[in-house]
Amino acid sequence: MLESLLFPKTVAVLGASRKPDKVGHAVLANLLNGGFQGTLVPVNPSAGEILGLAVCPSLEHFSGEIDLGIVVLPAAQVKDAVESCLASGARSVIVISAGFKEVGPEGAEAERELVALCEASGARLMGPNCLGVLNTHHKMNATFAPSVPPEGRIAVISQSGALCVAILDWAASQRIGMSKVISIGNKADLDEVAFLQALAADDATNVIAGYLESIDEGDAFLRAAEEAATVKPVVVLKVGVTQAGARAASSHTGSLAGADIAYGAAFKRSGVIRAENIEALFDYALAFTFQPLPAGDRIAVITNAGGPGIMAADATESLKLRMVAPSEATRESLRKVLPAAAAVGNPIDVIGDADPDRYIRAFEQVQKDPNFDGVLVVVTPQNMTRPLELAEKLAAAHDGTKPLLTAFMGGNAVTPARERLMELGIPNYPAPARAVAAFKAMADYAAWRRRPPRVVARFPANRRRVDRVLQWHVRSGKFQIGEVEAKEILRAYDFRIFPGSLARDADEAVDVADRIGYPVVLKISSPDIIHKSDFGGVRINLANSEQVRDAFDLMMVRVQRLSPNAGIRGAYVERMGPRGREVILGMTQDPQFGPMLMFGLGGIFVEVMKDVTFHLAPITQEEAMQMLMGTRSYALLQGARGQAPVDLNAIALALQRISQLATDYPEIKELDINPLIVGEVGSEAYVADARMTLEPPGTEPR
């Protein structure tokens, strides 16, 4: 729980200042004015008294022990200050001072020295280069922020001190309560993982909100986030999502994946709700704080204006929520309590002259309808509306069994109502779309909480065969694994591979074709040619030896003309399989989170539309199916437009086998099965082409 940091009894401020414009003065003033009940020890070698408190020239002059030391001094003096804190018994140290790794190598080395000092004493370090920490329930404001929110149930972890200041000011102005606000700064020691663990166990916190610029330990984050999300919502705004630096991605999967994709996959796995911007971060946090989780994804909209109702319906559909109709009993009840001109579908339009009582009569009917999992009340301030009265009556009528969100639209006419709704624990949003997005976050999180236990299947595999192939490539200095050897590896994991062999000349190609049976496929084999068809390197449906011989000779001529510097091993001759739907399966190793799987339809869907989904390995059967359903083209797999549906279980099984291969062999950096041919339900999918890339020796695999 980091007791000495979040609940200290004695706090020393090293660098306390008499000058109001100094950070050391602001920190001490905030602690004092915030009502901190423990002992405050200002430390300054030249000040006798600050804000009525006696000042120690150094901690050596303080007779007791401290729990927490807060250092607000120039970077050059920080090391000595930390040492004096540790000598005085501090179990936690906050270094607010800047001038460390954010300024260059020398600062980074100084920062490492601070961590080493604290580790040697068994203490924890927060910062450097941070705002500090606020714990409203302990009446401890150890920050230099000018604004303080009231006590509440939302905890904030932020990597940006400046954003923390803005959050505190916004929360104070909106009267939004916070439990803790934690600025982790350079996170030299204490980072988001440590605070996720602490806040998950914090009884004063119901929702954890985070602003993160980087996650350094992906595995630890996944574990901590999942453990926290199991007991309370975790909402994160992740910025800096572009791929850092150039990355030589040689596969489809590697080129389509990026830092943002990896974080999205990590959040999905661990139950973290991702916010797209700072408004969404707190939109979601407020909904989670004040309202119960929905039982499903069906939302009812009550409005007094058609346009805002349509806005809500559009947002609902775009977010793939369900906007179902009321039950027949509810519609009948609504007809009795609403004017004849009212609409009793969904949205339910109580029309423009609705007063608070008409709204409430409609809300009471909708609230008890089992067809709905949540209610959004949209209000425009028309002559009869009386928004403040409506706000109070809504809160009184809400029975707490389903989430109630509101969108009181307008300016001055609805401001008192918005403030009252906040006091009454009903989240209000300036527009219907933001309210619907908050409901979507709640529905997604509730579904994650209801998920079945994760059971990752293990499949028999011939690992000796894989070891043999990989070891040969490493010894030979060949880190691109072409189709022949890649299929050998996949065969070891029980993928269906049709008979085939590498042929170095036309005669050998004919011999292979005669042996395995016609028709056959002929494919160029070259480590320098990735997309074979672009170079005339694929011929299909060859029915006899003459066609094979002609195709081989013509292929060699074309490929050498189009790619004269390519090293050509020959051509791979393979029995041609039945037609089916082409899909692409892939894997790439993410630096933070490890093997990340990809699925998409082949052809234009991956090349042009980039209609793919990603998930972190290892995956379960259910997660594999979720990957399929996550594509926009999923309907085509189900048999849209009169086509027969394909065997979805065969694709899910293939994804699980790749997942096992990737976790068994982290030295495989990238993998593409492109395409996997999938037939109708009951048929067996097979690998038409595949390739892999290994990490070179000396590279640290995950």
C-alpha positions in Angstrom: 0.0 0.0 0.0 3.0 2.3 0.1 1.9 3.5 3.6 4.8 5.9 4.2 4.2 7.6 0.8 0.4 7.9 0.8 -0.3 7.9 4.6 2.8 9.4 6.3 2.7 10.7 9.8 5.8 12.8 9.6 6.8 14.7 6.4 10.0 16.7 5.8 10.2 19.3 3.0 13.8 19.8 2.0 14.0 23.1 0.2 11.1 24.8 2.0 11.1 28.5 1.2 9.8 31.7 2.6 9.3 33.1 -0.9 5.7 32.5 -2.1 6.8 32.2 -5.7 9.0 29.2 -4.9 7.9 25.6 -5.3 9.3 24.8 -1.9 6.9 27.3 -0.4 3.9 26.1 -2.4 4.5 22.5 -1.3 4.7 23.4 2.4 1.7 25.8 2.2 -0.4 23.1 0.5 0.4 20.6 3.2 -0.3 23.1 5.9 -3.5 24.6 4.4 -4.8 21.2 3.4 -5.1 20.3 7.0 -2.4 17.6 7.2 -2.7 16.1 10.7 0.8 14.8 11.0 4.1 16.5 11.8 5.6 18.9 9.2 9.4 19.5 9.2 10.5 22.4 6.9 14.2 22.1 6.1 16.1 25.2 5.0 19.6 26.2 6.2 18.9 29.9 6.3 15.2 30.3 7.3 14.2 30.4 10.9 10.4 30.2 10.4 8.1 29.6 7.5 4.3 29.9 7.6 4.5 29.8 11.4 6.5 26.6 11.5 9.9 26.3 13.0 12.5 25.4 10.4 15.4 22.9 10.7 18.6 24.0 9.1 19.1 20.2 8.2 17.5 17.0 9.1 20.3 16.2 11.5 18.8 18.8 13.7 15.4 17.0 13.8 15.3 14.6 16.8 12.7 12.2 15.5 12.3 10.0 12.4 10.4 10.9 9.2 8.2 8.8 7.1 8.3 10.8 3.9 10.9 13.2 2.6 10.0 15.7 -0.2 13.0 17.2 -2.0 12.5 20.6 -3.8 16.1 21.6 -4.4 18.3 22.2 -7.5 19.4 18.9 -9.1 23.0 19.2 -7.9 21.8 19.2 -4.2 19.3 16.4 -4.5 21.6 13.5 -3.8 22.7 14.9 -0.5 19.1 15.7 0.4 18.0 12.1 -0.4 20.8 10.7 1.7 19.8 12.9 4.7 16.2 11.7 4.3 17.2 8.1 4.4 19.5 8.7 7.4 16.4 10.2 9.2 14.5 7.0 8.6 12.4 7.9 5.5 10.8 4.9 3.9 9.7 7.0 0.9 11.2 10.0 -0.9 9.5 12.3 -3.4 12.0 14.2 -5.7 10.0 17.0 -7.2 13.2 18.6 -8.7 13.8 18.4 -12.4 17.2 18.1 -14.2 17.6 14.3 -14.4 17.2 11.8 -17.2 14.9 14.2 -19.1 18.0 16.5 -19.7 20.5 13.9 -20.9 23.0 11.2 -20.0 24.5 13.0 -17.0 21.1 13.5 -15.6 20.2 9.9 -16.2 23.3 8.7 -14.3 22.4 11.0 -11.4 18.9 9.5 -11.4 20.3 6.0 -11.2 22.3 7.0 -8.2 19.2 8.2 -6.4 17.5 4.8 -7.1 20.5 2.9 -5.9 20.6 4.9 -2.6 16.9 4.2 -1.9 17.2 0.6 -2.8 20.1 0.1 -0.4 18.0 1.6 2.4 14.8 -0.3 1.5 13.0 3.0 0.6 10.9 3.9 -2.4 11.6 6.8 -4.7 8.9 8.8 -6.5 9.9 11.0 -9.4 12.2 12.9 -10.0 10.6 15.7 -12.1 7.1 15.3 -10.7 4.3 17.3 -9.2 4.1 15.2 -6.0 1.1 13.3 -4.5 -2.3 14.3 -3.2 -4.3 12.1 -0.8 -7.6 13.8 0.0 -8.7 11.2 2.5 -5.5 11.7 4.5 -5.7 15.5 4.1 -2.2 15.4 2.5 -1.5 17.7 -0.4 2.1 17.2 -1.1 2.1 19.0 -4.5 2.7 22.5 -5.6 -0.6 22.7 -7.5 -2.8 25.8 -6.8 -6.2 23.9 -6.8 -7.5 21.1 -4.7 -10.5 19.0 -5.5 -12.9 17.7 -2.8 -12.7 14.1 -1.4 -13.9 11.6 -3.9 -13.5 8.1 -5.3 -11.4 8.7 -8.4 -7.6 8.2 -8.3 -5.4 9.6 -11.0 -1.9 8.4 -12.0 -0.2 10.8 -14.4 3.2 10.8 -16.1 2.8 14.5 -16.7 3.0 16.9 -13.8 1.6 19.8 -15.9 -1.4 17.7 -16.8 -1.9 16.9 -13.1 -2.2 20.6 -12.4 -4.8 20.9 -15.1 -6.7 17.9 -13.8 -6.7 19.2 -10.3 -7.9 22.7 -11.4 -10.6 21.1 -13.6 -11.8 18.7 -10.9 -11.9 21.6 -8.3 -13.9 23.8 -10.6 -16.4 21.0 -11.5 -16.5 19.8 -7.8 -15.4 16.4 -8.9 -14.0 14.4 -6.0 -10.7 12.7 -6.1 -9.2 10.2 -3.7 -5.6 10.4 -4.9 -3.6 12.2 -7.6 -0.2 10.8 -8.2 2.4 12.4 -10.5 5.0 9.7 -11.3 7.3 12.0 -13.4 10.4 10.2 -14.6 9.3 7.0 -12.7 12.9 6.1 -11.8 11.6 3.7 -9.2 7.9 3.9 -8.5 5.9 3.6 -11.7 2.4 2.9 -13.0 2.7 -0.8 -12.0 3.5 0.0 -8.4 0.6 2.5 -8.1 -1.9 0.2 -9.9 -1.1 -2.4 -7.3 -1.5 0.1 -4.4 -4.7 1.7 -5.7 -6.3 -1.7 -6.4 -6.1 -2.4 -2.7 -7.1 1.2 -1.7 -10.6 1.2 -0.1 -11.0 4.9 -0.8 -10.6 4.5 -4.6 -13.4 3.1 -6.8 -12.0 4.0 -10.2 -8.3 4.3 -11.3 -7.7 6.8 -14.1 -4.3 7.1 -15.8 -2.4 9.3 -18.2 0.6 7.4 -19.5 3.3 8.3 -22.1 5.2 5.1 -21.9 5.0 1.6 -20.3 8.4 0.2 -19.7 7.6 -3.3 -18.3 4.9 -4.7 -20.4 4.5 -8.1 -18.6 4.4 -6.5 -15.2 1.9 -3.9 -16.4 -0.4 -6.6 -17.9 -0.4 -8.5 -14.6 -1.0 -5.4 -12.4 -3.6 -3.9 -14.7 -5.6 -7.2 -14.9 -5.4 -7.7 -11.1 -6.6 -4.1 -10.6 -9.4 -4.3 -13.3 -10.7 -7.4 -11.6 -11.8 -5.4 -8.6 -12.3 -1.9 -10.0 -12.4 0.0 -13.4 -9.1 1.1 -14.8 -9.3 3.9 -17.4 -6.2 4.9 -19.3 -5.3 7.7 -21.7 -2.2 6.5 -23.6 -0.4 9.2 -25.6 2.8 9.0 -27.7 1.4 6.0 -29.6 3.4 6.4 -32.9 6.0 3.8 -33.6 9.3 5.1 -32.1 12.1 4.9 -34.6 12.3 3.1 -37.9 11.5 -0.6 -37.8 12.6 -3.0 -40.5 9.4 -5.1 -40.7 9.7 -7.7 -43.4 6.2 -9.3 -43.0 2.6 -8.1 -43.4 2.1 -8.4 -39.7 5.2 -6.4 -38.8 4.4 -3.6 -41.2 0.8 -3.3 -40.0 1.6 -3.5 -36.3 2.7 -0.5 -34.3 3.0 0.8 -30.8 -0.6 2.0 -30.8 -1.8 -1.5 -31.9 0.2 -3.1 -29.2 -1.1 -0.9 -26.4 -4.6 -1.5 -27.6 -4.1 -5.2 -27.5 -2.6 -5.0 -24.1 -5.4 -3.0 -22.7 -8.0 -5.3 -24.2 -6.3 -8.3 -22.6 -6.0 -6.8 -19.2 -9.5 -5.2 -18.9 -8.2 -1.6 -19.1 -10.7 0.8 -20.6 -8.9 3.0 -23.1 -9.8 6.7 -23.4 -9.2 8.5 -26.7 -8.7 11.9 -25.1 -8.7 13.7 -21.7 -12.5 14.4 -21.9 -13.2 10.7 -22.4 -10.9 9.8 -19.5 -13.1 11.7 -17.1 -16.4 11.0 -18.9 -15.7 7.3 -18.3 -14.4 7.7 -14.8 -17.5 9.7 -13.7 -19.8 7.0 -15.1 -17.9 4.3 -13.3 -17.8 6.2 -10.1 -21.4 7.1 -9.7 -23.4 4.4 -11.6 -23.8 0.6 -11.4 -22.4 -1.5 -14.2 -24.9 -2.5 -16.9 -26.0 -6.1 -17.4 -25.6 -5.8 -21.1 -25.2 -3.3 -24.0 -28.9 -2.2 -24.6 -29.5 1.5 -24.0 -32.8 3.4 -24.0 -32.9 7.0 -24.9 -35.5 9.5 -23.6 -35.5 12.9 -25.2 -37.7 16.0 -25.7 -36.3 16.7 -29.1 -35.9 14.6 -32.3 -32.5 15.9 -33.4 -30.6 15.0 -30.1 -32.4 11.7 -30.1 -31.0 10.9 -33.6 -27.6 12.0 -32.4 -27.8 9.4 -29.6 -29.0 6.7 -32.0 -26.2 7.4 -34.4 -23.6 7.2 -31.6 -25.2 4.0 -30.4 -25.0 2.3 -33.7 -21.5 3.5 -34.5 -20.2 2.1 -31.2 -22.0 -1.2 -31.9 -24.3 -0.9 -28.9 -27.9 -2.3 -29.2 -30.8 0.2 -29.4 -33.7 -2.2 -29.0 -37.4 -1.3 -28.8 -39.2 -1.3 -25.5 -41.2 -4.3 -24.6 -44.9 -4.3 -25.7 -45.9 -3.8 -22.0 -43.7 -0.8 -21.7 -45.0 0.7 -25.0 -48.5 0.3 -23.8 -47.7 2.0 -20.5 -45.9 4.8 -22.3 -48.9 5.4 -24.5 -51.0 5.9 -21.4 -48.7 8.4 -19.8 -47.5 10.4 -22.9 -49.3 12.5 -25.4 -50.5 10.9 -28.6 -47.8 12.7 -30.6 -45.0 11.2 -28.5 -42.8 8.4 -30.0 -42.7 5.2 -27.9 -40.0 3.4 -29.8 -36.4 4.0 -29.0 -35.5 6.9 -28.8 -38.6 7.7 -26.7 -39.6 11.3 -27.6 -41.6 12.9 -24.9 -41.8 16.0 -27.3 -40.8 19.6 -26.7 -43.5 20.7 -24.2 -42.6 18.0 -21.7 -42.4 19.1 -18.1 -40.4 17.2 -15.5 -43.3 15.0 -14.5 -43.8 13.8 -18.0 -40.1 12.9 -18.2 -40.3 11.0 -14.9 -43.4 9.1 -16.0 -41.5 7.9 -19.1 -38.3 7.2 -17.1 -40.1 5.1 -14.6 -41.6 2.8 -17.3 -38.3 2.5 -19.1 -36.2 1.9 -16.0 -38.1 -1.3 -15.1 -38.2 -2.7 -18.7 -36.0 -5.8 -18.9 -35.2 -5.0 -22.5 -32.9 -2.2 -21.4 -29.6 -2.3 -19.5 -29.2 1.5 -19.1 -31.0 4.8 -19.7 -29.8 8.0 -21.3 -32.0 11.1 -20.6 -31.4 13.8 -23.2 -32.7 17.3 -22.3 -33.0 20.5 -24.3 -34.1 23.6 -22.3 -37.5 24.4 -23.8 -40.2 26.5 -22.1 -41.7 23.7 -20.0 -38.6 21.8 -19.2 -37.5 23.3 -15.8 -34.0 21.5 -15.9 -33.1 21.9 -12.2 -36.4 20.4 -11.1 -36.0 17.6 -13.6 -32.5 16.9 -12.3 -33.8 16.5 -8.7 -36.8 14.3 -9.7 -34.6 12.1 -11.9 -32.3 11.4 -9.0 -35.2 10.6 -6.8 -36.8 8.3 -9.3 -33.6 6.4 -10.1 -33.6 3.1 -8.2 -29.9 2.3 -8.8 -30.5 -1.0 -10.6 -29.3 0.3 -14.0 -26.9 3.1 -15.0 -28.6 6.5 -15.6 -26.6 9.0 -17.7 -27.8 12.4 -18.8 -27.1 14.9 -21.5 -28.6 18.3 -20.4 -27.7 20.3 -23.5 -27.3 24.0 -23.6 -25.6 26.8 -21.6 -26.8 29.0 -18.8 -30.3 27.5 -18.8 -29.0 24.1 -17.7 -25.9 25.0 -15.7 -27.6 24.8 -12.3 -29.1 21.4 -13.3 -25.7 20.1 -14.3 -24.2 21.1 -11.0 -27.1 19.5 -9.1 -26.8 16.3 -11.1 -23.1 16.1 -10.1 -24.0 16.6 -6.4 -26.6 13.8 -6.8 -24.2 11.4 -8.4 -25.7 11.4 -11.9 -23.0 11.9 -14.6 -24.0 14.6 -17.2 -22.5 15.1 -20.6 -22.7 18.1 -22.9 -23.8 16.0 -25.9 -25.5 12.6 -26.3 -22.5 11.1 -28.1 -20.2 11.5 -25.1 -22.8 9.9 -22.8 -23.2 7.0 -25.2 -19.4 6.5 -25.3 -19.4 6.4 -21.5 -22.1 3.7 -21.5 -20.1 1.8 -24.1 -17.1 1.9 -21.8 -19.2 0.6 -18.9 -20.8 -2.2 -21.1 -17.3 -3.3 -22.3 -15.9 -3.4 -18.9 -18.9 -5.3 -17.5 -18.6 -7.8 -20.3 -14.9 -8.2 -19.5 -15.7 -8.8 -15.8 -18.2 -11.5 -16.8 -15.7 -13.3 -19.1 -15.2 -17.0 -18.5 -11.9 -18.1 -16.9 -9.0 -17.9 -19.4 -8.1 -21.5 -20.5 -5.3 -21.6 -23.0 -5.2 -24.9 -24.8 -1.9 -26.7 -25.5 -1.4 -28.8 -28.6 1.0 -31.6 -29.3 4.0 -30.4 -31.2 7.2 -31.9 -32.6 9.6 -29.4 -31.1 12.7 -31.4 -32.2 11.8 -30.7 -35.8 11.4 -27.0 -35.0 14.7 -26.9 -33.1 16.5 -28.5 -36.0 15.2 -25.9 -38.5 15.9 -22.9 -36.3 19.4 -24.1 -35.3 20.4 -24.6 -38.9 19.3 -21.1 -39.8 21.2 -19.5 -36.9 24.4 -21.5 -37.7 24.1 -20.4 -41.3 23.4 -16.8 -40.5 20.1 -16.9 -42.3 17.4 -15.1 -40.4 14.8 -15.1 -43.1 12.9 -18.5 -43.1 11.4 -19.1 -46.5 8.3 -21.1 -47.4 10.0 -24.5 -47.4 11.4 -24.4 -43.9 8.5 -22.3 -42.5 6.1 -25.0 -43.6 8.3 -27.6 -42.0 7.9 -25.7 -38.7 4.2 -25.3 -39.1 3.8 -29.0 -39.9 5.4 -29.7 -36.5 2.5 -27.8 -35.0 0.0 -29.9 -36.9 -0.9 -27.4 -39.6 -2.1 -29.0 -42.8 0.6 -28.8 -45.4 0.2 -30.3 -48.8 3.0 -32.5 -50.2 5.7 -30.6 -51.9 9.5 -30.2 -52.4 12.1 -27.7 -53.6 13.2 -28.2 -57.2 16.5 -26.7 -58.5 15.7 -27.2 -62.2 12.9 -28.0 -64.6 13.6 -31.8 -64.6 13.6 -32.0 -60.9 10.3 -29.9 -60.8 8.7 -32.5 -63.2 9.9 -35.4 -61.0 8.4 -33.8 -57.9 5.1 -33.1 -59.6 4.9 -36.7 -61.0 5.6 -38.0 -57.5 3.0 -35.9 -55.5 0.3 -35.8 -58.2 -1.3 -33.2 -60.4 -2.4 -30.4 -60.4 0.4 -28.6 -58.8 1.5 -25.1 -57.8 4.9 -23.7 -58.7 6.4 -20.9 -56.5 9.8 -19.2 -56.7 12.0 -19.8 -53.7 14.2 -16.9 -52.9 15.1 -15.2 -49.5 15.1 -11.9 -51.4 11.6 -12.1 -52.8 8.8 -11.6 -50.3 5.8 -11.0 -52.6 6.3 -13.8 -55.2 3.4 -12.9 -57.4 4.7 -9.4 -58.0 7.7 -10.9 -59.8 5.9 -13.6 -61.8 6.9 -16.1 -59.2 3.7 -18.1 -58.8 2.0 -20.4 -61.3 -1.1 -22.4 -60.3 -3.2 -25.3 -61.6 -0.4 -26.9 -63.6 -1.9 -30.1 -64.9 0.9 -32.1 -66.5 4.7 -32.4 -66.9 4.9 -30.2 -70.0 3.1 -27.3 -68.2 5.4 -27.7 -65.2 8.6 -27.6 -67.4 7.4 -24.6 -69.4 6.3 -22.8 -66.2 9.6 -23.4 -64.5 11.7 -22.1 -67.4 9.5 -19.1 -67.9 9.4 -18.3 -64.2 13.2 -18.3 -64.0 13.6 -15.9 -66.9 10.9 -13.5 -65.6 12.2 -13.4 -62.0 15.8 -12.9 -63.1 14.7 -10.0 -65.4 12.6 -8.3 -62.7 14.9 -8.9 -59.8 18.4 -9.6 -61.2 20.1 -9.4 -57.8 17.8 -11.9 -56.0 19.4 -15.1 -54.9 17.2 -17.9 -56.3 17.2 -21.4 -54.8 14.8 -22.9 -57.3 11.0 -23.4 -57.2 8.8 -25.0 -54.7 6.5 -27.6 -56.3 3.4 -28.3 -54.2 0.2 -30.2 -54.8 -2.6 -27.7 -55.4 -5.3 -27.7 -52.8 -9.0 -27.0 -53.1 -10.3 -23.5 -53.4 -11.5 -21.6 -50.4 -11.5 -18.3 -48.6 -8.0 -16.7 -48.2 -7.2 -15.4 -44.8 -3.9 -14.1 -43.4 -2.6 -15.1 -39.9 0.5 -13.5 -38.5 2.6 -12.8 -35.4 5.1 -10.1 -34.5 7.1 -9.7 -31.3 6.3 -6.4 -29.6 9.2 -5.0 -27.5 7.0 -4.3 -24.5 4.3 -7.0 -24.6 5.7 -9.9 -26.5 4.1 -12.0 -29.2 1.1 -10.2 -30.9 -1.1 -12.2 -33.2 -2.8 -10.8 -36.3 -5.9 -12.0 -38.3 -7.4 -10.6 -41.5 -8.9 -11.6 -44.8 -6.5 -11.9 -47.7 -6.1 -9.8 -50.8 -7.6 -6.3 -50.9 -8.8 -6.6 -47.3 -5.2 -6.6 -45.9 -3.4 -4.9 -48.7 -5.7 -1.9 -49.1 -8.3 -1.8 -46.4 -5.9 -3.0 -43.6 -8.9 -4.8 -42.1 -7.0 -6.7 -39.5 -7.3 -7.4 -35.7 -4.5 -8.0 -33.2 -4.4 -9.8 -29.8 -1.6 -10.7 -27.4 -0.5 -14.3 -27.1 -1.3 -16.7 -25.6 -4.9 -16.7 -26.6 -7.9 -18.8 -25.7 -10.5 -20.2 -28.1 -12.9 -17.4 -27.2 -10.3 -14.7 -27.8 -9.4 -16.2 -31.2 -13.1 -16.0 -32.1 -13.1 -12.4 -30.9 -10.3 -11.6 -33.3 -12.4 -12.9 -36.2 -15.4 -10.9 -35.1 -13.3 -7.8 -34.7 -12.8 -7.4 -38.5 -15.2 -5.3 -40.6 -15.3 -8.1 -43.1 -16.4 -10.8 -40.6 -19.8 -11.0 -42.3 -18.1 -12.4 -45.4 -16.7 -15.3 -43.3 -20.2 -16.0 -42.1 -21.6 -16.3 -45.6 -22.8 -12.9 -46.6 -24.4 -12.3 -50.1 -25.4 -15.9 -50.6 -21.9 -17.4 -50.1 -21.4 -20.5 -48.0 -19.9 -19.8 -44.5 -16.4 -20.9 -43.9 -15.2 -23.0 -41.0 -14.6 -20.3 -38.3 -13.4 -22.9 -35.8 -10.6 -23.9 -38.2 -9.3 -20.3 -38.2 -9.6 -20.0 -34.5 -7.7 -23.3 -34.0 -4.9 -22.1 -36.4 -4.6 -18.8 -34.4 -4.2 -20.8 -31.2 -1.5 -23.0 -32.7 0.4 -19.9 -33.9 0.0 -18.5 -30.4 1.6 -21.6 -28.9 4.4 -21.5 -31.4 5.1 -17.9 -30.7 5.3 -18.4 -26.9 7.3 -21.6 -27.3 9.9 -19.8 -29.6 10.3 -16.1 -28.7 13.3 -16.0 -31.1 10.8 -16.0 -34.0 10.4 -12.3 -34.5 7.8 -12.3 -37.2 5.6 -14.9 -38.9 3.1 -14.8 -41.7 0.7 -17.5 -43.0 -0.4 -15.8 -46.2 -2.7 -17.2 -47.2 -4.4 -19.9 -45.0 -7.1 -21.4 -47.2 -10.3 -22.1 -45.3 -13.2 -24.1 -46.7 -16.8 -24.7 -45.7 -17.7 -25.9 -42.2 -16.2 -29.3 -41.6 -13.4 -29.0 -44.0 -9.7 -28.7 -43.0 -7.9 -25.5 -43.5 -4.4 -25.6 -45.1 -1.3 -23.4 -45.4 -0.7 -22.2 -48.9 2.3 -20.0 -48.2 4.3 -19.0 -45.1 7.4 -17.2 -44.0 9.2 -16.3 -40.8 11.9 -14.0 -39.5 14.3 -14.8 -36.6 16.0 -12.4 -34.2 19.7 -12.2 -35.0 22.1 -13.4 -32.3 22.8 -10.8 -29.6 19.3 -9.5 -29.8 17.5 -10.0 -26.5 14.3 -11.9 -27.3 11.3 -11.5 -25.0 
